[in-house]
Amino acid sequence: MPRKTFGKCLVADPRICHGKLTFKGTRILVADVLDLVAKGIDWGMIVKQCHGSITRQGIAEAVSLAGRAFLEHAEEYLKKTVSA
């Protein structure tokens, strides 16, 4: 799998974190940051916890990408919820 870029701040590179989505130039997983956002952690605090390695713009891109992915696959989640 070649390196794939998502927006200005997100990348999936098979040589970094087994190809999981990270913030460019880091090993910070997008999924981990999205978990912090979901817990209601202030974005400024997330940036600070990541020692400035990510930006608010990067977090916004991650949230936007996650939202689009959810909308595109919402039917799959609904089917799982109903059948569970």
HUZI-V924928 format. One record per helix or strand. SS is the DSSP state (alpha for helix, beta for strand). FROM is the first residue (numbers start at 1). TO is the last residue. Records with the same first field share a line. If there is no record, write none. Layout:
BEGIN
SS=FROM-TO + FROM-TO
END
This chain:
BEGIN
beta=4-6 + 10-12 + 21-23 + 29-29
alpha=17-19 + 30-38 + 43-49 + 56-83
END
